[in-house]
């Protein structure tokens, strides 16, 4: 049974984008149809221009499809990604989440598996609290949270974060062991989504 996975993310300098691509690859490996969509940039140009890496990624990602609420209706499972902002979700992704009230009332996201991934500048810069903040939204949606836990060696190799794939930007772009953990997380999400969908239709 095939499933559809929406990977929806915000990335400023490209680190979360790299994780999102890896999550999507993992879901595709498990046989899922995937939509990899970014949310719109909300920051003013003067803020973006103050960080050359930010401006570079904004220009490079202009051709990426932008997430809409239709993606949430379409998908059987969700993977949301955000950089850490003071230990919380970036405003760009939060703004998208805040538009889902109508779908929430209709129960669109209920009973669908969901997971999250993130990146902070420092190793202890709020990665876990950002993931937990995203999971708070999933609780309200009535989604089934699918964290990686300690269910694969890829999680240990990437630093052992059971809440979700996370990257410390101080180390540069995500390294292969971090991307491998993200791929595993996407594969696990798609696999559990397939099991749940089969159960609901049996």
N, C-alpha and C positions, 0 to 999 in steps of 0.2 A: 504494500500500500504506500503510495507516494504522499509526501507532505510538502507544505509550503512554509518557508521560513523567511521572515522579514528581519533583516539586520539593519537597524536604524541607529545612526550615531551622529555625534558632533565631534569634529577634530579641528583644533586650531593650527598646530604645526605639523600634523601628519602622523603622530604616534598612534592615536586612537584609530585613525584611518587604516593604518597597517594592521592593527589588531582586528578591526572589522573585516578586512579582507581575509584574514586567517580564519576567523569564525565562519565566514561564508564558505570558504574552501572546505572546512571540516563538515559543515552541513551538507554540502554538495557531495562529499565523499560518502556520506551516509544515504545518498540517493534523493536528497531534498531538492526541490525547486527553490531558488533563492532570489530575493530582491535585496540588493545592497544599496541603500539610499541614505543620503546625508540630510540633516535638517538645515534650514537656512542660517546663514551668518547674520547676527544681529549687531555686532560690535561696529562702532564708527570707524571710518577710515584712518583717523589719526591714531587710534589705538592699534589698529592692525599694522600701520606703517612703522610704528615704533619698534616692532619686532620683525626683522627681515624674514625669519623662518615662517612666521604667521602669514605675511603677505605672499610669500612663495607658495605656500599650501593653498591659500585662497584662490590664487590664479590657476594653480594646477588642478583644482577640484571643481572648477566652474562647470565642466561638462558632466559632472556626476548628477544622476537623477536625484531630485529633491523628494524627501519623504512626504507623504500625505496620509490622511486618515484612511484612505482607501487601502493602503498597505496593511493596516491593522485588520480591516474587514477580510482582506484576501488571505492572510496568513493563518496557518495552523499553530505557529509558534513564533516567539519573538526573542531577539537578542538586541539589547540596547547598550550603547557605549557612550561614555562621556569622560572628558578629562576632569580631574578634580579641581574644584574651586573652593578653597577654604574648607576642604573636607566634605564638599557637597557637590551636587550635580550642576554642571554648567548651565547658565541661563538659557542658552540656545536650545538644548535638549529639554530642559524643564518647560520652556514655552510650548514646545510641541506636546509634551505630556499633558500640560494644562488645557489643551484643546480637545481632550478625549472624553470630556464629560458626557456628551451625547451618546457616544458609543458605550461608555460605562453603563449608562441608564438602560441601554438595550441589551446589556450582557454580552457584548461582542467579544471582549477579551476573557470572559469567564471560562475557567476550565482549560485554558490553553497554556502550555508550558512556556516559561519565560526565563531568561538568564541575562547577565550583565557583565560588562568588562570596562576597564578604566585605565587611566594613566595619570600619575602625579609626577612632579619634578623630582621629589626625593623618595627614597624607599619607604619612609614612614610619613609621607606627606598627605595622607588622607585617602589612600586607595580603598581600604576596607570600609571606611565610613561612607564613601561615595557609593560603593556597591550596595551597602545596606540601605542607603537612601533610595536607590533605584528599586530595591526589593520592597520598600514601603509602598511604592506606587503599585507594584504587582499585587501586593496584599489587597489593596483597595479595588483593583481590577477583578480580583477573584481568580487570578492566574495561578498556575502550579509552578512554583519556583524550582528551577533546575540548576543548582550550583554544581560545580565540578566535584566538590568534596575532595577526599583523598582516594579517588577511585582509579587513578592511573599514574604511572611513573612520570608522565609529562608534567603533572602538577608539582611533584617534588622537585624536578629538575628546574622548574621556573620559579622556585622560591617557596613553594608550598602554601599558596593562598587558596583555601578551600571555597572562598566566596565567589571567585571568578578570576579570569585572566587579568593581570595588572602589570604595568610597566613603570619603571622609574626613569623619567626622562633625562635625569642627570647622566645616565649611561649612554645617551645618544638614542639612535633608533632602536626599536625592539629587536633583540637578538633572536636567533633561531629557536632557542629553548623556550622563550616566551611565546613566540609565534606557534610553536608546536602545542603548547598548552591551550592557546586560543583555538587552534584547529580541533583539538580534542574536545573542547567545550562545545564548539559548534556541532561536532559529530554526535556528542552525547545528547544535546538538545534535540536534534533531528531524530535520533533513535527513539528517545522517550516520546516525542511527539507522534511518531508512527505507532508506537504501542498504545498510546492513549486514544488515538483516532480509531485504531482497530477495535479497542474495547468499547468505545461509544457506538460504533456501527454494528457490533456483533449482536 
